[in-house]
């Protein structure tokens, strides 16, 4: 059933909440502003997913009320737009201070596994659920893709910090800046598209 698959998909995305909790605990334990900021970012993404899940469960169908779905879709776009400004701030600080996320011990390999899993599943779901024509499901997949890209960005900075050398400081700054700019531009583009597309659809319906 399409509605059941929609709910299961939203529940799967709530793993972001566990990832946010892990980063929050790491931020408190290691007194790291990077972990703390990343935790807040993922927490907000999880809240957006809870909102979409609540909508699906309250409506009883993921594609029952088009107007309501489009409004949720636009709201998610607006929130992503503001969150992207915070992401840009994080990237600027990382590049300026030439530092990044540091995962102790074997934790970096666990984070790498999660990051690659998240990006693969996110891309597959964006393609898979595009055919449903549901704004709520499209918003959920965009949130998943955003979370996955931020995970890859944090993983890149962590690996370059942990396995790089002091002689590669300039190279690390250039790569981090390029990747960070790419991620922020993609998220910005998706947020603007969500806002503009949903606004046009609502006007046509009205």
Secondary structure, 3 states (H helix, E strand, C coil): CHHHHHHHHHHHHCHHHHHHHHHHHHHHHHCCHHHHHHHHHHHHHHHHHHHHHHHHHHHCCCCCCHHHHHHHHHHHHHHHHHHHHHHHHHHHHHHHHCCCCCCCCCHHHHHHHHHHHHHHHHHHHHHHHHHHCCHHHHHHHHHHHHHHHHHHHHHHHHHHHHHCCHHHHHHHHHHHHHHHHHHHHHHHHHHHHHHHHHHHHHHHHC
